[in-house]
Amino acid sequence: MRKQFLFIFLALIVAHTSQAQTRSTRIGYIDMEYILENVSDYKEAKAQLEIKAQKWKQETETKKLEINKLKENLKAEKALLTKELIDERETEIKFLETEMLDYQQKQFGSNGNLMFQKAALAKPIQDQVFTAVQDIAEAKNYDFIFDKSSDLTMLFSAKRFDISDQVIRVLNRTDKREQLTKKQLKEQETKENLENAIDENPAMADRQKALDERKAAREKLLSDRKLEQEAKKKEYEDRRNGIAAEREAKKNGTISEPVKTEGTKTETAKPETTLKGAPAEQKAEERQKLYEQRKKELEEKKKKILEEREAAKKAKDPLTEKTNTTNN
């Protein structure tokens, strides 16, 4: 069958080549398994099917454990049982083994539930893939498109002929279009045109990849700068709030300041009692008091000096009189 298919395939290529000598033949291929693994609906349904398969497997293992337990019991009690009882138990074990094998074949056989549900699960996606392949072939003038995962043996396949990613994009576009607004549809069409142009020109794909990498690096740099600016701004605001709180505390007299005394001793000054609403008047009063105190100290010092001079003068006069008397 395969040889016959290959012969028909080669005959078609030769016939098509002879009819289209004016242009080159375009050939592409898809990987159905790769496409199915990248379709979200198929992956979700496959996960549910795997849960069922795991449950069937556990049931099979439970049946095996029960049969093994019966075999061990029969082996341990065989010497105490009659031939009729032994035959009866062996018949029961054989029946359970046959039942277990039938269940295993029913669930995991070539025509079992697992294979049947896998085929039923893939069928709708495969239909969508075939439709997408036809659309791509008509839009981009492909002559032949093959399935890499089918029975057709491909000894070599260049990556540039693989249109699997294009098929996946077509499938995803169909799902997205149902949920987009008019503006989003227009943006989506622009994006699709760019993707189509990239598919047609591999060199453009490399340039687009480089542009995306530079864009990602630039966005990361801008994000880092923004975070750094926000950190500096927060630090500045914290410092400013701290200074404002400290000033407010000093203004309300809730912070005490150390005052130097004689020698090296220091003592804590009492909280300042300022008059709210008139700080300038209080300062003027304090300066006036300080001035009067210094004036009083100077007057007392001057008075003391005059008294000392007067006392010294009186002490000197008797001595002068005694000297004059002696000379006479």
Phi and psi in degrees as GROMACS dihedral restraints (atoms count N, CA, C in turn):
[ dihedral_restraints ]
;  ai    aj    ak    al  type     phi  dphi    fc
    3     4     5     6     1   -65.1    20    10
    4     5     6     7     1   -41.1    20    10
    6     7     8     9     1   -62.2    20    10
    7     8     9    10     1   -39.5    20    10
    9    10    11    12     1   -64.8    20    10
   10    11    12    13     1   -40.4    20    10
   12    13    14    15     1   -64.5    20    10
   13    14    15    16     1   -43.3    20    10
   15    16    17    18     1   -63.7    20    10
   16    17    18    19     1   -37.8    20    10
   18    19    20    21     1   -64.5    20    10
   19    20    21    22     1   -43.8    20    10
   21    22    23    24     1   -63.6    20    10
   22    23    24    25     1   -40.7    20    10
   24    25    26    27     1   -60.9    20    10
   25    26    27    28     1   -47.1    20    10
   27    28    29    30     1   -66.2    20    10
   28    29    30    31     1   -35.7    20    10
   30    31    32    33     1   -64.7    20    10
   31    32    33    34     1   -39.5    20    10
   33    34    35    36     1   -64.6    20    10
   34    35    36    37     1   -40.7    20    10
   36    37    38    39     1   -62.4    20    10
   37    38    39    40     1   -45.4    20    10
   39    40    41    42     1   -62.9    20    10
   40    41    42    43     1   -43.7    20    10
   42    43    44    45     1   -65.1    20    10
   43    44    45    46     1   -41.7    20    10
   45    46    47    48     1   -68.4    20    10
   46    47    48    49     1   -36.9    20    10
   48    49    50    51     1   -63.8    20    10
   49    50    51    52     1   -39.8    20    10
   51    52    53    54     1   -68.1    20    10
   52    53    54    55     1   -28.7    20    10
   54    55    56    57     1   -84.8    20    10
   55    56    57    58     1   -20.1    20    10
   57    58    59    60     1  -126.7    20    10
   58    59    60    61     1    58.7    20    10
   60    61    62    63     1   -75.0    20    10
   61    62    63    64     1   -20.1    20    10
   63    64    65    66     1   -75.8    20    10
   64    65    66    67     1   -15.4    20    10
   66    67    68    69     1  -138.4    20    10
   67    68    69    70     1   159.3    20    10
   69    70    71    72     1   -78.8    20    10
   70    71    72    73     1   149.5    20    10
   72    73    74    75     1   -80.0    20    10
   73    74    75    76     1   131.5    20    10
   75    76    77    78     1  -102.1    20    10
   76    77    78    79     1   123.5    20    10
   78    79    80    81     1  -125.2    20    10
   79    80    81    82     1   137.0    20    10
   81    82    83    84     1  -138.8    20    10
   82    83    84    85     1   170.4    20    10
   84    85    86    87     1  -147.5    20    10
   85    86    87    88     1   161.8    20    10
   87    88    89    90     1  -128.1    20    10
   88    89    90    91     1   160.9    20    10
   90    91    92    93     1  -117.3    20    10
   91    92    93    94     1   100.0    20    10
   93    94    95    96     1   -60.1    20    10
   94    95    96    97     1   -39.6    20    10
   96    97    98    99     1   -63.4    20    10
   97    98    99   100     1   -41.8    20    10
   99   100   101   102     1   -63.5    20    10
  100   101   102   103     1   -41.2    20    10
  102   103   104   105     1   -64.7    20    10
  103   104   105   106     1   -46.4    20    10
  105   106   107   108     1   -61.3    20    10
  106   107   108   109     1   -38.4    20    10
  108   109   110   111     1   -70.1    20    10
  109   110   111   112     1   -13.4    20    10
  111   112   113   114     1  -112.3    20    10
  112   113   114   115     1    13.8    20    10
  114   115   116   117     1  -104.1    20    10
  115   116   117   118     1   123.4    20    10
  117   118   119   120     1   -61.8    20    10
  118   119   120   121     1   -42.2    20    10
  120   121   122   123     1   -61.6    20    10
  121   122   123   124     1   -41.9    20    10
  123   124   125   126     1   -66.7    20    10
  124   125   126   127     1   -40.5    20    10
  126   127   128   129     1   -64.5    20    10
  127   128   129   130     1   -40.8    20    10
  129   130   131   132     1   -65.3    20    10
  130   131   132   133     1   -45.5    20    10
  132   133   134   135     1   -65.6    20    10
  133   134   135   136     1   -35.8    20    10
  135   136   137   138     1   -66.9    20    10
  136   137   138   139     1   -36.5    20    10
  138   139   140   141     1   -63.5    20    10
  139   140   141   142     1   -40.9    20    10
  141   142   143   144     1   -63.9    20    10
  142   143   144   145     1   -39.5    20    10
  144   145   146   147     1   -66.5    20    10
  145   146   147   148     1   -37.5    20    10
  147   148   149   150     1   -64.8    20    10
  148   149   150   151     1   -33.3    20    10
  150   151   152   153     1   -64.6    20    10
  151   152   153   154     1   -42.6    20    10
  153   154   155   156     1   -62.5    20    10
  154   155   156   157     1   -45.3    20    10
  156   157   158   159     1   -61.2    20    10
  157   158   159   160     1   -38.3    20    10
  159   160   161   162     1   -64.8    20    10
  160   161   162   163     1   -38.5    20    10
  162   163   164   165     1   -65.1    20    10
  163   164   165   166     1   -42.3    20    10
  165   166   167   168     1   -62.7    20    10
  166   167   168   169     1   -39.7    20    10
  168   169   170   171     1   -64.6    20    10
  169   170   171   172     1   -41.8    20    10
  171   172   173   174     1   -63.4    20    10
  172   173   174   175     1   -39.7    20    10
  174   175   176   177     1   -63.6    20    10
  175   176   177   178     1   -38.8    20    10
  177   178   179   180     1   -64.7    20    10
  178   179   180   181     1   -43.7    20    10
  180   181   182   183     1   -63.5    20    10
  181   182   183   184     1   -37.5    20    10
  183   184   185   186     1   -63.1    20    10
  184   185   186   187     1   -42.2    20    10
  186   187   188   189     1   -63.6    20    10
  187   188   189   190     1   -38.9    20    10
  189   190   191   192     1   -64.2    20    10
  190   191   192   193     1   -42.3    20    10
  192   193   194   195     1   -63.3    20    10
  193   194   195   196     1   -40.7    20    10
  195   196   197   198     1   -63.0    20    10
  196   197   198   199     1   -42.0    20    10
  198   199   200   201     1   -65.4    20    10
  199   200   201   202     1   -43.5    20    10
  201   202   203   204     1   -62.9    20    10
  202   203   204   205     1   -36.9    20    10
  204   205   206   207     1   -65.5    20    10
  205   206   207   208     1   -42.1    20    10
  207   208   209   210     1   -63.4    20    10
  208   209   210   211     1   -38.4    20    10
  210   211   212   213     1   -64.5    20    10
  211   212   213   214     1   -42.9    20    10
  213   214   215   216     1   -66.0    20    10
  214   215   216   217     1   -39.8    20    10
  216   217   218   219     1   -64.0    20    10
  217   218   219   220     1   -42.1    20    10
  219   220   221   222     1   -63.3    20    10
  220   221   222   223     1   -39.6    20    10
  222   223   224   225     1   -65.3    20    10
  223   224   225   226     1   -37.8    20    10
  225   226   227   228     1   -74.3    20    10
  226   227   228   229     1   -31.6    20    10
  228   229   230   231     1  -103.9    20    10
  229   230   231   232     1     3.4    20    10
  231   232   233   234     1   -61.0    20    10
  232   233   234   235     1   -34.9    20    10
  234   235   236   237     1   -70.0    20    10
  235   236   237   238     1   -22.1    20    10
  237   238   239   240     1   -97.1    20    10
  238   239   240   241     1    -6.8    20    10
  240   241   242   243     1   -99.5    20    10
  241   242   243   244     1   153.7    20    10
  243   244   245   246     1   -79.7    20    10
  244   245   246   247     1   166.8    20    10
  246   247   248   249     1   -62.5    20    10
  247   248   249   250     1   -36.5    20    10
  249   250   251   252     1   -64.6    20    10
  250   251   252   253     1   -43.6    20    10
  252   253   254   255     1   -66.0    20    10
  253   254   255   256     1   -38.4    20    10
  255   256   257   258     1   -63.5    20    10
  256   257   258   259     1   -45.3    20    10
  258   259   260   261     1   -62.3    20    10
  259   260   261   262     1   -38.1    20    10
  261   262   263   264     1   -64.5    20    10
  262   263   264   265     1   -44.7    20    10
  264   265   266   267     1   -68.8    20    10
  265   266   267   268     1   -39.1    20    10
  267   268   269   270     1   -64.0    20    10
  268   269   270   271     1   -38.0    20    10
  270   271   272   273     1   -64.0    20    10
  271   272   273   274     1   -40.5    20    10
  273   274   275   276     1   -63.6    20    10
  274   275   276   277     1   -43.8    20    10
  276   277   278   279     1   -63.6    20    10
  277   278   279   280     1   -42.9    20    10
  279   280   281   282     1   -63.5    20    10
  280   281   282   283     1   -38.8    20    10
  282   283   284   285     1   -64.5    20    10
  283   284   285   286     1   -43.1    20    10
  285   286   287   288     1   -65.7    20    10
  286   287   288   289     1   -36.9    20    10
  288   289   290   291     1   -65.5    20    10
  289   290   291   292     1   -43.3    20    10
  291   292   293   294     1   -63.0    20    10
  292   293   294   295     1   -40.7    20    10
  294   295   296   297     1   -63.9    20    10
  295   296   297   298     1   -40.9    20    10
  297   298   299   300     1   -66.1    20    10
  298   299   300   301     1   -41.7    20    10
  300   301   302   303     1   -66.4    20    10
  301   302   303   304     1   -37.8    20    10
  303   304   305   306     1   -64.1    20    10
  304   305   306   307     1   -41.0    20    10
  306   307   308   309     1   -64.9    20    10
  307   308   309   310     1   -41.4    20    10
  309   310   311   312     1   -63.9    20    10
  310   311   312   313     1   -42.7    20    10
  312   313   314   315     1   -66.9    20    10
  313   314   315   316     1   -36.5    20    10
  315   316   317   318     1   -64.6    20    10
  316   317   318   319     1   -37.0    20    10
  318   319   320   321     1   -89.4    20    10
  319   320   321   322     1   -40.6    20    10
  321   322   323   324     1  -116.7    20    10
  322   323   324   325     1     4.7    20    10
  324   325   326   327     1   -70.6    20    10
  325   326   327   328     1   174.9    20    10
  327   328   329   330     1   -62.1    20    10
  328   329   330   331     1   -27.3    20    10
  330   331   332   333     1  -115.8    20    10
  331   332   333   334     1    24.8    20    10
  333   334   335   336     1   -80.5    20    10
  334   335   336   337     1  -179.6    20    10
  336   337   338   339     1   -61.7    20    10
  337   338   339   340     1   -38.6    20    10
  339   340   341   342     1   -62.9    20    10
  340   341   342   343     1   -48.5    20    10
  342   343   344   345     1   -66.4    20    10
  343   344   345   346     1   -39.1    20    10
  345   346   347   348     1   -64.0    20    10
  346   347   348   349     1   -46.2    20    10
  348   349   350   351     1   -70.2    20    10
  349   350   351   352     1   -31.5    20    10
  351   352   353   354     1   -62.8    20    10
  352   353   354   355     1   -44.5    20    10
  354   355   356   357     1   -64.5    20    10
  355   356   357   358     1   -42.9    20    10
  357   358   359   360     1   -65.4    20    10
  358   359   360   361     1   -33.4    20    10
  360   361   362   363     1   -70.2    20    10
  361   362   363   364     1   -39.3    20    10
  363   364   365   366     1   -81.2    20    10
  364   365   366   367     1   -21.9    20    10
  366   367   368   369     1   -57.7    20    10
  367   368   369   370     1   -50.3    20    10
  369   370   371   372     1   -61.8    20    10
  370   371   372   373     1   -38.9    20    10
  372   373   374   375     1   -67.2    20    10
  373   374   375   376     1   -40.6    20    10
  375   376   377   378     1   -62.6    20    10
  376   377   378   379     1   -39.0    20    10
  378   379   380   381     1   -61.4    20    10
  379   380   381   382     1   -42.7    20    10
  381   382   383   384     1   -64.2    20    10
  382   383   384   385     1   -37.6    20    10
  384   385   386   387     1   -64.3    20    10
  385   386   387   388     1   -43.7    20    10
  387   388   389   390     1   -61.2    20    10
  388   389   390   391     1   -40.8    20    10
  390   391   392   393     1   -64.5    20    10
  391   392   393   394     1   -43.3    20    10
  393   394   395   396     1   -63.8    20    10
  394   395   396   397     1   -39.5    20    10
  396   397   398   399     1   -63.6    20    10
  397   398   399   400     1   -41.2    20    10
  399   400   401   402     1   -63.7    20    10
  400   401   402   403     1   -41.5    20    10
  402   403   404   405     1   -62.9    20    10
  403   404   405   406     1   -43.7    20    10
  405   406   407   408     1   -66.2    20    10
  406   407   408   409     1   -41.7    20    10
  408   409   410   411     1   -63.1    20    10
  409   410   411   412     1   -41.7    20    10
  411   412   413   414     1   -70.4    20    10
  412   413   414   415     1   -39.5    20    10
  414   415   416   417     1   -71.7    20    10
  415   416   417   418     1   -32.0    20    10
  417   418   419   420     1  -116.3    20    10
  418   419   420   421     1    13.5    20    10
  420   421   422   423     1    59.0    20    10
  421   422   423   424     1    47.6    20    10
  423   424   425   426     1   -81.8    20    10
  424   425   426   427     1   140.9    20    10
  426   427   428   429     1   -90.9    20    10
  427   428   429   430     1   -39.3    20    10
  429   430   431   432     1  -139.9    20    10
  430   431   432   433     1   139.3    20    10
  432   433   434   435     1  -135.5    20    10
  433   434   435   436     1   125.6    20    10
  435   436   437   438     1  -114.9    20    10
  436   437   438   439     1   164.8    20    10
  438   439   440   441     1  -103.4    20    10
  439   440   441   442     1   116.0    20    10
  441   442   443   444     1   -65.3    20    10
  442   443   444   445     1   -30.1    20    10
  444   445   446   447     1   -88.8    20    10
  445   446   447   448     1     4.0    20    10
  447   448   449   450     1   -86.3    20    10
  448   449   450   451     1  -170.6    20    10
  450   451   452   453     1   -71.7    20    10
  451   452   453   454     1   -12.1    20    10
  453   454   455   456     1   -68.9    20    10
  454   455   456   457     1   122.4    20    10
  456   457   458   459     1   -83.2    20    10
  457   458   459   460     1   121.7    20    10
  459   460   461   462     1  -111.8    20    10
  460   461   462   463     1   105.4    20    10
  462   463   464   465     1   -70.6    20    10
  463   464   465   466     1   -28.0    20    10
  465   466   467   468     1  -152.0    20    10
  466   467   468   469     1   140.7    20    10
  468   469   470   471     1  -145.3    20    10
  469   470   471   472     1   115.8    20    10
  471   472   473   474     1   -73.6    20    10
  472   473   474   475     1   139.9    20    10
  474   475   476   477     1   -61.9    20    10
  475   476   477   478     1   -29.5    20    10
  477   478   479   480     1   -67.1    20    10
  478   479   480   481     1   -16.8    20    10
  480   481   482   483     1   -93.4    20    10
  481   482   483   484     1    -1.7    20    10
  483   484   485   486     1   -81.5    20    10
  484   485   486   487     1   118.8    20    10
  486   487   488   489     1  -110.6    20    10
  487   488   489   490     1    21.4    20    10
  489   490   491   492     1   -61.2    20    10
  490   491   492   493     1   -43.5    20    10
  492   493   494   495     1   -64.6    20    10
  493   494   495   496     1   -34.6    20    10
  495   496   497   498     1   -63.9    20    10
  496   497   498   499     1   -40.4    20    10
  498   499   500   501     1   -64.3    20    10
  499   500   501   502     1   -42.2    20    10
  501   502   503   504     1   -62.1    20    10
  502   503   504   505     1   -40.9    20    10
  504   505   506   507     1   -64.0    20    10
  505   506   507   508     1   -40.0    20    10
  507   508   509   510     1   -61.9    20    10
  508   509   510   511     1   -43.5    20    10
  510   511   512   513     1   -63.8    20    10
  511   512   513   514     1   -42.6    20    10
  513   514   515   516     1   -68.3    20    10
  514   515   516   517     1   -36.2    20    10
  516   517   518   519     1   -61.9    20    10
  517   518   519   520     1   -41.0    20    10
  519   520   521   522     1   -61.0    20    10
  520   521   522   523     1   -41.1    20    10
  522   523   524   525     1   -68.8    20    10
  523   524   525   526     1   -38.4    20    10
  525   526   527   528     1   -73.1    20    10
  526   527   528   529     1   -36.1    20    10
  528   529   530   531     1   -59.1    20    10
  529   530   531   532     1   -29.9    20    10
  531   532   533   534     1   -70.2    20    10
  532   533   534   535     1   -16.6    20    10
  534   535   536   537     1  -114.9    20    10
  535   536   537   538     1     5.6    20    10
  537   538   539   540     1   -99.2    20    10
  538   539   540   541     1   150.5    20    10
  540   541   542   543     1   -82.8    20    10
  541   542   543   544     1   177.6    20    10
  543   544   545   546     1   -62.4    20    10
  544   545   546   547     1   -42.9    20    10
  546   547   548   549     1   -64.2    20    10
  547   548   549   550     1   -43.2    20    10
  549   550   551   552     1   -66.7    20    10
  550   551   552   553     1   -34.3    20    10
  552   553   554   555     1   -63.2    20    10
  553   554   555   556     1   -40.3    20    10
  555   556   557   558     1   -64.2    20    10
  556   557   558   559     1   -43.4    20    10
  558   559   560   561     1   -63.7    20    10
  559   560   561   562     1   -39.1    20    10
  561   562   563   564     1   -64.2    20    10
  562   563   564   565     1   -38.7    20    10
  564   565   566   567     1   -65.0    20    10
  565   566   567   568     1   -40.0    20    10
  567   568   569   570     1   -61.8    20    10
  568   569   570   571     1   -42.5    20    10
  570   571   572   573     1   -64.6    20    10
  571   572   573   574     1   -40.1    20    10
  573   574   575   576     1   -64.7    20    10
  574   575   576   577     1   -40.2    20    10
  576   577   578   579     1   -62.0    20    10
  577   578   579   580     1   -40.0    20    10
  579   580   581   582     1   -64.5    20    10
  580   581   582   583     1   -42.6    20    10
  582   583   584   585     1   -63.9    20    10
  583   584   585   586     1   -38.9    20    10
  585   586   587   588     1   -65.1    20    10
  586   587   588   589     1   -40.1    20    10
  588   589   590   591     1   -65.0    20    10
  589   590   591   592     1   -37.3    20    10
  591   592   593   594     1   -65.8    20    10
  592   593   594   595     1   -39.0    20    10
  594   595   596   597     1   -62.7    20    10
  595   596   597   598     1   -36.7    20    10
  597   598   599   600     1   -74.7    20    10
  598   599   600   601     1   -26.8    20    10
  600   601   602   603     1  -127.4    20    10
  601   602   603   604     1    99.5    20    10
  603   604   605   606     1   -59.0    20    10
  604   605   606   607     1   -34.5    20    10
  606   607   608   609     1   -63.7    20    10
  607   608   609   610     1   -36.4    20    10
  609   610   611   612     1   -65.6    20    10
  610   611   612   613     1   -32.7    20    10
  612   613   614   615     1   -63.1    20    10
  613   614   615   616     1   -41.1    20    10
  615   616   617   618     1   -64.4    20    10
  616   617   618   619     1   -41.8    20    10
  618   619   620   621     1   -64.2    20    10
  619   620   621   622     1   -41.6    20    10
  621   622   623   624     1   -64.3    20    10
  622   623   624   625     1   -38.7    20    10
  624   625   626   627     1   -62.9    20    10
  625   626   627   628     1   -42.5    20    10
  627   628   629   630     1   -64.3    20    10
  628   629   630   631     1   -40.1    20    10
  630   631   632   633     1   -64.2    20    10
  631   632   633   634     1   -41.0    20    10
  633   634   635   636     1   -63.9    20    10
  634   635   636   637     1   -39.7    20    10
  636   637   638   639     1   -65.5    20    10
  637   638   639   640     1   -42.2    20    10
  639   640   641   642     1   -65.7    20    10
  640   641   642   643     1   -38.3    20    10
  642   643   644   645     1   -63.8    20    10
  643   644   645   646     1   -42.8    20    10
  645   646   647   648     1   -63.9    20    10
  646   647   648   649     1   -40.9    20    10
  648   649   650   651     1   -65.1    20    10
  649   650   651   652     1   -39.9    20    10
  651   652   653   654     1   -66.4    20    10
  652   653   654   655     1   -41.7    20    10
  654   655   656   657     1   -63.8    20    10
  655   656   657   658     1   -37.7    20    10
  657   658   659   660     1   -66.0    20    10
  658   659   660   661     1   -40.9    20    10
  660   661   662   663     1   -63.0    20    10
  661   662   663   664     1   -44.8    20    10
  663   664   665   666     1   -63.0    20    10
  664   665   666   667     1   -38.3    20    10
  666   667   668   669     1   -65.3    20    10
  667   668   669   670     1   -41.8    20    10
  669   670   671   672     1   -64.7    20    10
  670   671   672   673     1   -41.3    20    10
  672   673   674   675     1   -64.1    20    10
  673   674   675   676     1   -40.2    20    10
  675   676   677   678     1   -63.2    20    10
  676   677   678   679     1   -42.5    20    10
  678   679   680   681     1   -63.6    20    10
  679   680   681   682     1   -39.8    20    10
  681   682   683   684     1   -64.9    20    10
  682   683   684   685     1   -43.5    20    10
  684   685   686   687     1   -62.6    20    10
  685   686   687   688     1   -41.5    20    10
  687   688   689   690     1   -63.8    20    10
  688   689   690   691     1   -37.5    20    10
  690   691   692   693     1   -66.0    20    10
  691   692   693   694     1   -42.6    20    10
  693   694   695   696     1   -65.5    20    10
  694   695   696   697     1   -40.6    20    10
  696   697   698   699     1   -62.4    20    10
  697   698   699   700     1   -41.7    20    10
  699   700   701   702     1   -65.6    20    10
  700   701   702   703     1   -41.2    20    10
  702   703   704   705     1   -62.4    20    10
  703   704   705   706     1   -43.0    20    10
  705   706   707   708     1   -63.3    20    10
  706   707   708   709     1   -43.4    20    10
  708   709   710   711     1   -64.7    20    10
  709   710   711   712     1   -38.8    20    10
  711   712   713   714     1   -63.3    20    10
  712   713   714   715     1   -42.5    20    10
  714   715   716   717     1   -64.8    20    10
  715   716   717   718     1   -43.0    20    10
  717   718   719   720     1   -65.1    20    10
  718   719   720   721     1   -41.2    20    10
  720   721   722   723     1   -65.0    20    10
  721   722   723   724     1   -35.7    20    10
  723   724   725   726     1   -65.4    20    10
  724   725   726   727     1   -42.4    20    10
  726   727   728   729     1   -64.9    20    10
  727   728   729   730     1   -43.4    20    10
  729   730   731   732     1   -62.6    20    10
  730   731   732   733     1   -39.9    20    10
  732   733   734   735     1   -66.3    20    10
  733   734   735   736     1   -38.6    20    10
  735   736   737   738     1   -65.7    20    10
  736   737   738   739     1   -42.3    20    10
  738   739   740   741     1   -63.2    20    10
  739   740   741   742     1   -41.7    20    10
  741   742   743   744     1   -64.1    20    10
  742   743   744   745     1   -38.5    20    10
  744   745   746   747     1   -66.1    20    10
  745   746   747   748     1   -40.9    20    10
  747   748   749   750     1   -64.4    20    10
  748   749   750   751     1   -39.4    20    10
  750   751   752   753     1   -64.4    20    10
  751   752   753   754     1   -36.9    20    10
  753   754   755   756     1   -85.9    20    10
  754   755   756   757     1    -1.0    20    10
  756   757   758   759     1    76.4    20    10
  757   758   759   760     1    27.6    20    10
  759   760   761   762     1   -99.5    20    10
  760   761   762   763     1     3.4    20    10
  762   763   764   765     1  -124.9    20    10
  763   764   765   766     1   130.2    20    10
  765   766   767   768     1   -99.6    20    10
  766   767   768   769     1   146.9    20    10
  768   769   770   771     1  -116.5    20    10
  769   770   771   772     1   140.8    20    10
  771   772   773   774     1   -71.0    20    10
  772   773   774   775     1   139.1    20    10
  774   775   776   777     1  -121.3    20    10
  775   776   777   778     1   131.3    20    10
  777   778   779   780     1   -77.1    20    10
  778   779   780   781     1   140.3    20    10
  780   781   782   783     1  -119.2    20    10
  781   782   783   784     1  -168.8    20    10
  783   784   785   786     1   -62.2    20    10
  784   785   786   787     1   146.7    20    10
  786   787   788   789     1    70.7    20    10
  787   788   789   790     1  -137.5    20    10
  789   790   791   792     1  -108.5    20    10
  790   791   792   793     1     3.3    20    10
  792   793   794   795     1   -77.2    20    10
  793   794   795   796     1   146.3    20    10
  795   796   797   798     1  -130.2    20    10
  796   797   798   799     1   151.4    20    10
  798   799   800   801     1  -137.4    20    10
  799   800   801   802     1   155.6    20    10
  801   802   803   804     1   -83.0    20    10
  802   803   804   805     1   124.5    20    10
  804   805   806   807     1   -73.5    20    10
  805   806   807   808     1   153.8    20    10
  807   808   809   810     1   -70.3    20    10
  808   809   810   811     1   151.2    20    10
  810   811   812   813     1   -55.7    20    10
  811   812   813   814     1   138.2    20    10
  813   814   815   816     1   -66.4    20    10
  814   815   816   817     1   136.2    20    10
  816   817   818   819     1  -109.0    20    10
  817   818   819   820     1    92.3    20    10
  819   820   821   822     1   -96.8    20    10
  820   821   822   823     1   154.0    20    10
  822   823   824   825     1   -91.0    20    10
  823   824   825   826     1   113.5    20    10
  825   826   827   828     1   -66.4    20    10
  826   827   828   829     1   136.0    20    10
  828   829   830   831     1    92.4    20    10
  829   830   831   832     1   -17.4    20    10
  831   832   833   834     1  -142.8    20    10
  832   833   834   835     1    59.2    20    10
  834   835   836   837     1   -69.5    20    10
  835   836   837   838     1   -31.8    20    10
  837   838   839   840     1   -67.0    20    10
  838   839   840   841     1   -41.7    20    10
  840   841   842   843     1   -63.6    20    10
  841   842   843   844     1   -40.5    20    10
  843   844   845   846     1   -64.5    20    10
  844   845   846   847     1   -41.8    20    10
  846   847   848   849     1   -63.0    20    10
  847   848   849   850     1   -39.2    20    10
  849   850   851   852     1   -63.9    20    10
  850   851   852   853     1   -41.8    20    10
  852   853   854   855     1   -63.1    20    10
  853   854   855   856     1   -40.8    20    10
  855   856   857   858     1   -64.6    20    10
  856   857   858   859     1   -42.6    20    10
  858   859   860   861     1   -62.8    20    10
  859   860   861   862     1   -38.9    20    10
  861   862   863   864     1   -65.1    20    10
  862   863   864   865     1   -42.1    20    10
  864   865   866   867     1   -63.7    20    10
  865   866   867   868     1   -41.6    20    10
  867   868   869   870     1   -64.4    20    10
  868   869   870   871     1   -40.8    20    10
  870   871   872   873     1   -63.4    20    10
  871   872   873   874     1   -44.9    20    10
  873   874   875   876     1   -64.7    20    10
  874   875   876   877     1   -37.2    20    10
  876   877   878   879     1   -65.1    20    10
  877   878   879   880     1   -44.1    20    10
  879   880   881   882     1   -65.0    20    10
  880   881   882   883     1   -37.9    20    10
  882   883   884   885     1   -63.9    20    10
  883   884   885   886     1   -40.9    20    10
  885   886   887   888     1   -65.6    20    10
  886   887   888   889     1   -41.1    20    10
  888   889   890   891     1   -62.8    20    10
  889   890   891   892     1   -40.4    20    10
  891   892   893   894     1   -65.0    20    10
  892   893   894   895     1   -41.6    20    10
  894   895   896   897     1   -64.1    20    10
  895   896   897   898     1   -41.4    20    10
  897   898   899   900     1   -65.2    20    10
  898   899   900   901     1   -39.8    20    10
  900   901   902   903     1   -65.4    20    10
  901   902   903   904     1   -40.5    20    10
  903   904   905   906     1   -65.2    20    10
  904   905   906   907     1   -42.7    20    10
  906   907   908   909     1   -62.4    20    10
  907   908   909   910     1   -39.2    20    10
  909   910   911   912     1   -65.6    20    10
  910   911   912   913     1   -39.9    20    10
  912   913   914   915     1   -63.8    20    10
  913   914   915   916     1   -42.2    20    10
  915   916   917   918     1   -63.6    20    10
  916   917   918   919     1   -40.1    20    10
  918   919   920   921     1   -63.8    20    10
  919   920   921   922     1   -41.9    20    10
  921   922   923   924     1   -63.6    20    10
  922   923   924   925     1   -39.9    20    10
  924   925   926   927     1   -64.5    20    10
  925   926   927   928     1   -42.2    20    10
  927   928   929   930     1   -64.6    20    10
  928   929   930   931     1   -39.9    20    10
  930   931   932   933     1   -66.3    20    10
  931   932   933   934     1   -38.6    20    10
  933   934   935   936     1   -66.0    20    10
  934   935   936   937     1   -37.1    20    10
  936   937   938   939     1   -67.1    20    10
  937   938   939   940     1   -42.1    20    10
  939   940   941   942     1   -66.1    20    10
  940   941   942   943     1   -36.3    20    10
  942   943   944   945     1   -68.0    20    10
  943   944   945   946     1   -25.0    20    10
  945   946   947   948     1   -83.9    20    10
  946   947   948   949     1   -29.7    20    10
  948   949   950   951     1   -65.2    20    10
  949   950   951   952     1   -44.5    20    10
  951   952   953   954     1   -60.7    20    10
  952   953   954   955     1   -37.0    20    10
  954   955   956   957     1   -65.0    20    10
  955   956   957   958     1   -37.9    20    10
  957   958   959   960     1   -67.8    20    10
  958   959   960   961     1   -40.8    20    10
  960   961   962   963     1   -63.1    20    10
  961   962   963   964     1   -40.2    20    10
  963   964   965   966     1   -66.7    20    10
  964   965   966   967     1   -34.3    20    10
  966   967   968   969     1   -66.8    20    10
  967   968   969   970     1   -41.5    20    10
  969   970   971   972     1   -65.1    20    10
  970   971   972   973     1   -37.2    20    10
  972   973   974   975     1   -66.5    20    10
  973   974   975   976     1   -40.3    20    10
  975   976   977   978     1   -62.7    20    10
  976   977   978   979     1   -40.1    20    10
  978   979   980   981     1   -66.2    20    10
  979   980   981   982     1   -36.3    20    10
